[in-house]
Amino acid sequence: MIRKIIFSFGLGLMMIVFGFLLHNIDMQSFLIQFIKNKLDVSLDEHFRSIGFSYLSTFLLFSGVVTFLYFLVLKNKFTEFHFYVASFCLLVFHYCCYLFVNARNYPVYDDQGAILEFLLNYSNTSTVNEKICLIIAPYNESIIIFPKLFVLGWLKIAGSINFRTLILFNGLLLLFLQLFLFAKMMTKETSRFLFFVLSLFIFQFQFYDDAFWATSGLCYYGSFIFTALAFYFLHRGKNFPALTFAIVSAFTFGNGWGSFFICIAFLLLEKRFRELMMWIPAFILVSIIFFMLRLDFHPLSTANWNLLDNILFILIFIGSAFQFFYSPVIPIIAGTFIISAFIFLAIKKQYKTYPVHFLLLAFIIFSAIAASPLRSGMEPNGLYGLHVRYGIFSILAFTLTVYLLSAYNGFEKKYKNYLIASAFIYNALTGIFFYPEAEIRREKIQSMMVGIKENKFDVGYSTFREDDVEILLKESIRKGIYKPH
């Protein structure tokens, strides 16, 4: 015990000292030059400096957490309060970076799915036209509920503020984490794992989802509604379960997969009578999708090459571990997650922890469903490396770890390795991925200065530059969007 006390105090002190030192720009420049000279590599100094700045605050956070653990060892702090405080500090650290970098500017699909939709909606006069706009597909998805959400936001606030939407998405991520794992805090033996899983979730490998309003609303929304459908289905409450499954289906394209998972679960559990509700509802949803099929706009033609599809699925599911943008580690991680899922299915973990198991199945199903439409966009399934898929991957990983732990309690034996891996992973995502978010924020700030001066030299768009300029000007003129 004395060795633990001395070690935790020394480690905490060292982290805080290094955190303060690394926050110094001269120290960052020295380290970057040292790495360049030793490894003989070319490094973007500005990019790496931002990464080291993130690392400095993360070291400070880690040092404070280690000191709190030191107080636990000294019996000055209870273990429960230690994990609550540590989790709150982690979320605060994440939210600070979210708050600093969120900007009121529509990037990529925000322009079409939100701004263009709201502009077209304001230009229509009949109820029929408005309904048609709401149910109209966007790419390969019918996103009725995200559209209704931003419509309600516009009615309440008077204009759409993308910065506020980004911060709201941060709350959705927090809600998802607490919904899935907060119960672990009620058990002394699982509090440690709750904090470890949180370290894997609250980071910026999937910075696109964090700072891309549409991605956050659709991805986080589909996860939350699908998880709620599984939760109520497990409790035998079919009406709310079916309601959330329908909402998920019309929140993002993968949401309709919740029907397949729920029907399969009912069959496995031999709850055949309940299928009388689910199958007609699924047929009805399928009919709606079929009727609107000509309005879908796939980003590519379907690719049925088996190897490309398999590689895409593995890379997609393991993409949260794509350091250096290499597919090797993601393929290994994806293989591990799918192998673990098969093992857990054989052990019938869907009976013991149905919500988590079914959500993991839903993520794997999402990867399989996306593979024909995305695997051909880059050779060898490399499109799965896109960072916006990172939330699918890291959520699949945390669910896998949770289910394996629940099955055999492996975390007790590998406790030190798990906590070290979680801290190192979070730190590495800050070094390798977070700088992209800050560089984007700097460019967006510059673009917004130009917009205020009526100079529309804009970027981060899926539209042609002239079309974006027209969209922004008209949205500003109508008061739908106010750049500030």
N, C-alpha and C positions, 0 to 999 in steps of 0.2 A: 504493500500500500504506500509506503514512504517513497519508493522508487517511482510509482505512478504520480504521486503528488509533485515530486521534483521535476519529473519529465513533462507533465502538463504545464507547470508554471514556466519552465524553460522554453518549451515549444511555443507557448502563447506569446511570451515576450519576444522571441526570435521572429515570429510572424509579424507582430506589430512593428518591430524595428525595421524589418525588410519592407513592410508595406509602406512605411513613411519614406524610406530611402528610395524606393522604386517610384514614388510619386514625383520625385525630382526629375525635371526634364534632362538635366545634364547626366544623371545616372542612367536614364533611359537611352540617351545617345551613346554613352559609353558601352552599355551592354549590347546595343545593336551593332556597333562597330566591332566589338569583340567577337560576336557571333559571325559576322561577315568575314572577318579575317581568319578565324579558326576553321570555319567550315567552307571557306572560299565560295560563298553563295551571294547572290544579289538580293537585297531586301529593300522593300519600300519603307523608308524610315518613318514616314508619317503614319502609315498603316500599323507598323510594329509598335510605334510609340503609343498609339491608342490602345493597342492590346496590352501593353505593359501598364498603362494607367488603370485598365480594368483589373489586371492582376494585383495592382497595389491595393485597391479598395477591397478586393476579395481576400487578400492576405490580412487586412485589418479586420474584416468580418470574421475570418477563420481564427485569428488571434483572440478576439473577444469571446467567441464560442469556446475556445480552449480554456480561457480563463474562467468561464462559467462552469466548465467541467471541473476545473481545479477547486472551485467553491463547493461543488457537489462532493468531491473527495474529502474536503475539509468539513463536511456536514453543515455547511453554511447555506446550502441551496438544495431543494429537493430535486430528484431526478425528473419528476413530472414538469416542474417549473423550468428546469433546464431545457427540456425539449420544446416546450411551448415558446420560451424566449428565443431559442436558437432558430426555430421555424419562423417566428415573427421577424427576426433580424434578416433571415434569408429572403423573405418576401419583400421586406423593406429595401434591401440591396437591389433586388430585381426591379422593383417599382421605381426606384430612383433613376435608374438608367432608362426605363420606359418613359418616365415623365420628362427627362431631359431631352430625349431624342424624338419624341412624338411631335409631329408637325401637321398643321392643317392643310395638307395637300393630298389630292387623290393620286395614288400610284397604281399603274397597271390596271387591273380589273375594277378598281375603285372608280375609274373614269366611266367605264361602260355599265357595270352592274349597279352602281349607285348614282353617279352624277347624271349620266345620260338618261337613265330610267326616270329620275326625279324631274328632269327637264321635260322629257316627253310626256310624263304624267301631268305636269302643270299645263301643257299645251293642249291636252284633250278636254273635251267638254261633256261627253256622254259617259254614262256609267258603264256601258258595254265596252267602250274603248279603254277605260281605266282598268276594268277586269282583265281584258286581253293583255294589257301591258304587265299586269301583276303576274299572270300565269305564263307569260311568254318565257321560253327557255333561254338560258344564258350559257353559251357553249354547249356542254353536254348535261347541264343541270337545270332543274326547275327550282328556283330559289324564292319561292313565294314568301316564306316567313322572314328571311333577311330583308326582302323588299318591304314587307309590311312594317318591319321594325324601323327601317330608316324613314319610311313615310310618317310613322308615328313620331319619330324623333324630330322630323322637319316641322310637323304640326305643332309640337310642344315648344321647340326652341326657335322656330322661325327661319332657321338656316341650318345647313348640315355642316358640322365641324368634325373633320377627320381626326384631329388630335383627340377629341373627346371620345370618338369611337374606338380609337386605339387603346386609350386608357380603360374604356369599358371592357374591351377584349381581355385586358389584363385581369379584370375581375372575374370574367368567365373562366379563365385558366385557373384562378384560385379556387373558384367554386368547384370545378371539375376535380381538382386535386383533393379537396376536402371531402367531396361526395364519395370518391373512390376509396380514400385511405384514412380519413380522419378517425374512423372507428378504432384504428390501431392505437390511438393515443389513450384509449380506455384500458388497455392491457399493458402492464409493466414490461412484459417480454417483447412487445412489438413496437414500442415507441422509438427504439433505435432505428428500426427499418423504415418507419414513417419519415424520419428526418433524412435518411440516406436516399430514399426515393424522391423526396422533395429537392434534394441537391441535384438530382438528375433532371428534374422537370424545370426548375426555375433558372434557366440559363438561355443563352442567345444563339445556340446552333441553328434554331429555326427562326432567325431574326425576321425573315419575310413574313411569317405569320404574326409575329409580334407587332410589326409596324406596317402591316397591310390590312386595312380595315375589313375588306371583303373576305380575305382568307381567314381572319380570326372569327368573324361572324359565322361563316359557313363551316369551317373545320371544327372549332370549339362547339358551335351550336349542334352540329350533327353528333358529336361525341356525347354531349350532355343529354340530348333528347333520346338517343339510342340507349344510353346507360339507364335513363329513367324508365324506358320501355322494358328493359331487362329486369330492372328492380321490381316493377309492379307485376310483371309476368311471373317472376319467382314467387311473389306473395299471393298469386292466384287472383289478382285484380286485373281482369282482362280489358275492361273498358279503358281505364287510364293507360294501360300498356299499349293498347291498340292506337289510342289517340297520339301518344308520343311517337310511335312508330310511323304514323302518317305524317306527323310534323317533321320528323327526321327525313322522311322521303322527299319532302318539299322544302328542305333546308339546304341540302347539297346532294350531288349526284349519287354518292355512295350510300345515302340514307335509306334507299329502297332495299338495300341488303339486310336491313334490320328485320324485314319480313321473313327472308329466308332463314335467318338465324333463329328467330322466334318460332317459326313453324317446325324447324328441325328439332328444337328443344322440346316442344310439345310432343312430337313423335317419340323422341327418346324417353320422355317421362310417361308415355302412354296416356297422355291427357287428350284423348281423341275428341271428346265432346267439345272441347274449347276451340278446336279447329273450325267449327261451324261459324265462328265469328271471323277468324283470321283469313281463311281462304277467300271468302267473298270480298273482304276488304282489299286483299292483295290483288285480286282480279280487277277490282275497280281502279286501284292505283295504276296497275299495268295498262288498263284501257286508256287512262288519261295520258300516260307517257306515249302510248302508241298513237293516239290522236294528234299529239303535238310533235311526232317524230320528224316531220318535214321542217320544223322550225329549229331543230337542234343544229348546232354549228361545231362539229368535231374539229379539233385542232389538227388532226391528221387522219389518214385512212387507216383502217384496222390492219395490224401486222400480226400474222398467225405463225410466224417463225417460232418454233418451240423453244429453241435455245435463247433467243432474244427475250421471250416472255418469262422464262425461268430466271434468267439473269436479272431482268427488271424487278421481278417479285422479290428476289433475295436482296437486291440493292436497295429497293424502296423500303423494305422492312428494317434493314440495317443501316439506313442512310444517316442516322444520327451520329454515327461513328466514322464519318467520311473525312477524317483529317487529311490534309494535302489533296483533297478532292480525288482520292484514289478509291477504286471500287473494291479493293482487296478486303479491307477490314469490314465494310458493309456486307459483303457476301458472307463472310464468316459469321458476323452478328446475325444476319438474316437466317442463315442455316441453323444457328443455335436456337433462335426464337421459334422457328417452325418445328424443329426437332423436339424442343421442350413442349410445345403445344400438343404434338402428337402423343408424347409421353403422358402428359396431363390428361388428355382425352382417354387414353387407355386406362388410366387410374381413376377415371370418372370424377374428375374434379369439378365438372359442371354440376354435379349434385351438391358438392360441399360449398363451393364459392361460385355460384352461377353467374352473378353480375360480372365479375372480373373475367371469368373464363369466356363468357359470351362476348364481352367487349373485345377481348383478344382475338376471338374468332372473327368478329366484325372487321377488325383492322386487317387481318390476313385476307379476308374476303374482299375488302376494299382494294388491296394490292392486286389480287387476281383479276378483279373486274376492270381495273385501270390498265392492266398490262397490254391488252391488244391495241388500245387507243394511244398509249404513250411509249411503248417499247420500241416502236419504229421511228421515233423522232430523233433518236441518236443511236449510233451503232452499239451493239452488245448490251442493250438495256440501260445505258449510262444516263438516260434521262431521269432515272430514279434517284440520282444524286442531287437533284434540285433541292435546295434547302427548305423550300416550303413543305416538303414531305417529312421534314424532321420531326414534327409533332406526332405524326403517325408512328414513326419509328421509336422515338423515346418513350411514348406511351405504351407501345407494345413491349418494349424492354422492361419497363417498370412493372407492368402487369405480370410478365413472365417471372420476374424475380419474386414478386409478391406471392404468386401461386406456388412456385417451387419452395419458397420459405414456409408457406402454410402446409405444404405436403410433408416436408422432412426437417424443417427448422435448421437448414444448413447455415443460416447467417450467424448462429451462435458459435460455430466452429471457425468461421472466416470473418469474424466481426471486424478485426483490424484491417484486413484486406478490402472489405466492402467500404468502410468509411474513407480509407485512403483513396480508393478508386473513385468514389463519388466526388471528393474534393478536387482531385486531380482532373477529372473529366470536366467539372464546372470551370476550373481555371483555364484549361486548354480551349474550351469553347470561347472563353473571353478573349484569349490571345488570337485564335484563328478565325473566329466568325464575328464577334461583336464589332470589330473595327469597320466592317461593311456597313453596319447600321449608322455609325457616327459619320462616316464619309458620305453616306446618302443624305443624312440630315444636313450636312454642310452644303451639299449641292442643292438641296431643296430650299434651304434658306436663301441661297443666291438666286434661285429661280423665282421665289416669292417676292424678293425685292424688285426683280424685273417686272413681274405681273402687276405690282402696285404702280409701276411707272409705265404701264401699258406696253411692256416688252415681253412677248410670250415665247421666250427661248426655253421651252420646257423639255423635260425628259421623263424617264420611267413610265413609258406609255406603250400600250398595244395598238394605239391609233396612229395615223399619219400626223405629223406635226401641225399641218394646217387644220386638220379636223379637231385636234386637241385645243388649238387656239380658239376656234369657233365655239366649241363646247364650253370652255372656261369663260369666255366673254359673255356668252348668252346666260350661263348660270349665274355669273356675277350681276349681270343687268337685271335678272329676275329676282335677285336676292336669295337664291337657293344656296349659293356658296359665297362666303365672304372671306377672302384670303387675309388672315392676320395672325 
